[in-house]
Amino acid sequence: MKILVCISHVPDTTSKINFADADTKFDTNGVQFVINPNDEFGLTRAMWFKEKQGANVTVVNVGSAETEPTLRKALAIGADSAIRVNTEAKDGFQVAKELAKVVQDGGYDLVIAGRESIDYNGGMVPGMLAGLTNANFVNNCISLEVDGTNAKAVREIDGGKETVSTSLPLVIGGQKGLVEESDLRIPNMRGIMMARQKPLQVTEPTGANAETTSIKFEKPAPKGAVKLVDADNVGELVNLLHNEAKVI
């Protein structure tokens, strides 16, 4: 089984986010980048298929040269090879089009993508990728088993879970639950050394056009001051909720 794991290069959640050029561009100065958490769950599941079923695992990213350390980390975790499509990721459709070319050229049986990236939270790429490659699709996937060309997946739905059966080729949008957080892997020294010898192929883009353009970014408004009310002063609490907060 050939598996392709889509890897997004995203800011660490502990990084302080700022914007530049009149809030039209993300300011990357001082920001540490990591593997998108949803993609990391998918990569760990792919490692299970590699170890238990002999699958071959390739990771892919659409991005410029600064994303290569993130791909190298994925190789250190255990992926067999990496592909970087040499173009800036501009929107979900453009990324999906570039990934579709990689999928078609590589003949992958299973594509594991994160449900969404934690930077833009678009949640569009996995579904569009499945449509562009005529593959089956399961989103919000929290469990996946593959037996030959048959697959069984569990996905989160509103108020519960749904178990579905499908077949390869398959694209999934994975998330927390696909593996346990305790199963996520940290590259060890041996993995880091081996990653230096693994192939990282740089391919030129197809030239797919972005269909959307970011006009401006805006951070959430700062939280207001907290008012503390004495536990015995119920009247004041009611007055504040009614006249200031206007929630009652």
Steps between C-alpha positions, in 0.01 A plus 500: 500500500629842402406776742535874447480719812432870439701720735420864575775728634322705769592735787544343840191574709721665763634756251394861523317589179539838328426643158694736274437732203182655643381159626504345153780248560592259777821604675724193531775672701572309819236235424584132543337264252389141559312215333128580501355303796224336293765388250717364781218268607478382139875448469505290815218283364694460175798379703275230647408383149868499407602291800202262504421466130821597321359820348726753332449852636572825317437846644420803287481873551409787272737779597830673449841396634431611859257208543773238451593474872140394567524234229833383644333459838237280335780294345667472842173371644513218244366601158690339211520803271380857462376724220489878505299677231702815446239772528343711770171363635246772420158344547330163543413447134851574378649263761250226412581533129875470566449202731272330245786497248728336760233238578440420134870478415576283803207260479428513873241271652434704814537873555495617861446872548411697809136606529627859499815697569513698824612823331221572250249231608355480149423128515466486119805317367421132580153510343616685189796265466268199508280660235792585274641146519167310490578336835265408781498747789446485875528822701534553877657154511590367847569135415621320189564135419604367158474137387618454142301749294224531759493759776293564811498847650336671792422870478358753740151627427278741691426331831678172433706285267438327169674183377528471122642242263666604176781401267830627368598739353398707800563850635435568867488822700649384829492659842562436869387147578650342188771402748534580866705805593726273703586314176634808321868459423797721574797456266794332671866546407502190281193622312651846452821353359311264268279787378806670352543206264137471394388655170331839503380570148422854389248519216390802304135609532234452235422870515156460653340835574372602840127572499499718814722778632545613859422870529562567868565321829363606837581363844221445754416796717678492837300370791339760721575551865350256747263625768493303823178492700482394861325167539247654737411790270252331265323827427810659352563192288147510360532874432828451308363211295188698415633851439861450388528152352136513387469122512190489720 
